[in-house]
Amino acid sequence: MSSSGDTDRLAREVDFLKALVRVPSDNPPGDCAPHAEIAGQLLEELGFEVP
């Protein structure tokens, strides 16, 4: 049985992935800088240290 913490964690993970797939990262031309910037911001919001 899932706990409330597991449900909250899953919701944060789904929100993270939804935000990532909203950012275009078409290849070619391979310009993924905007996608990388968003990924970095989202990871920092989750408590990760992003250089």
N, C-alpha and C positions, 0 to 999 in steps of 0.2 A: 504494500500500500504506500502511495506517495505521501510525503509530508508537505506541508505548506512551503517549506524552504525549497524543496525540489521543484515544486510548481513555479515558484518565483524565479528560480534559476533558469528553468526551461523557457519561461516567458522572456527573460533578458536575452537568452541565447537566440531565440527566434527573432526578437526585435533587432539584435545585432546583425543577423544574417539578412533580414529584410532591408535594412539600411544599406548594406553592402551591395545587394543586387540592384538597388535603385540607381546606383552610380554607373554610368556607361563606362565600359572598358573594352570597346570594340577593337578587334585585331583583324587585319591591319587597320590603322597605321601603328598601333601599339602604344599609343599615348595613355598609359595607365597611371600617370601622376595624380590626377584628381581622385582616382580610386584609392591609391595608396594614402593620400592625405586623409580621406574620410576614414579609412581603416585605422590609421594611427589615432585619430581623434576618438573614435569609438573605443579602441582598446584602452586609451588613457582614461576614458569615462568608466571603464570597468576595473580600473586600478592597476593596469599594466604600465610599466615604464617603457616609453617609446623614444628611442634616440632621435 
